[in-house]
């Protein structure tokens, strides 16, 4: 796994974080959290497709 250095801090690649996010969204824990908090689910749906990162 390639790491990028920025001001002495190490960061993973953007693809790495996208894979982590996808893995999280398909996890049983995420499903449970969404079912417990319906407002969270609707907020996530409202933001779907938004470009939140420049």
C-alpha positions in Angstrom: 0.0 0.0 0.0 1.6 3.3 -1.1 1.6 6.1 1.3 1.8 9.8 0.5 3.8 12.2 2.6 2.5 15.7 3.3 4.2 17.9 5.9 5.4 14.8 7.7 2.0 13.2 7.8 1.3 10.0 6.0 -1.9 9.5 4.1 -3.3 6.6 2.1 -4.4 7.1 -1.5 -7.9 8.4 -2.4 -8.7 4.9 -3.8 -7.9 3.4 -0.4 -10.4 5.6 1.3 -13.1 5.0 -1.3 -12.6 1.3 -0.8 -12.9 1.7 3.0 -16.0 3.8 2.6 -17.6 1.2 0.3 -16.7 -1.6 2.8 -18.2 0.4 5.6 -21.5 1.1 3.8 -22.0 -2.6 3.1 -21.2 -3.7 6.7 -23.8 -5.1 9.1 -22.9 -2.3 11.6 -23.8 0.4 9.1 -27.1 -1.3 8.3 -27.9 -1.4 12.0 -27.0 2.2 12.6 -29.1 3.3 9.6 -32.1 1.3 11.0 -31.7 3.0 14.4 -31.5 6.5 13.0 -34.0 7.1 10.2 -33.1 10.8 9.9 -29.5 9.8 9.2 -30.7 7.6 6.4 -32.7 10.4 4.8 -29.8 12.8 5.2 -27.4 10.4 3.5 -29.8 9.9 0.7 -30.2 13.7 0.3 -26.4 14.0 0.0 -25.9 11.1 -2.5 -24.3 12.2 -5.6 -23.0 15.5 -4.1 -19.3 16.3 -4.8 -18.3 17.0 -1.2 -14.6 16.8 -1.8 -12.8 19.3 -4.1 
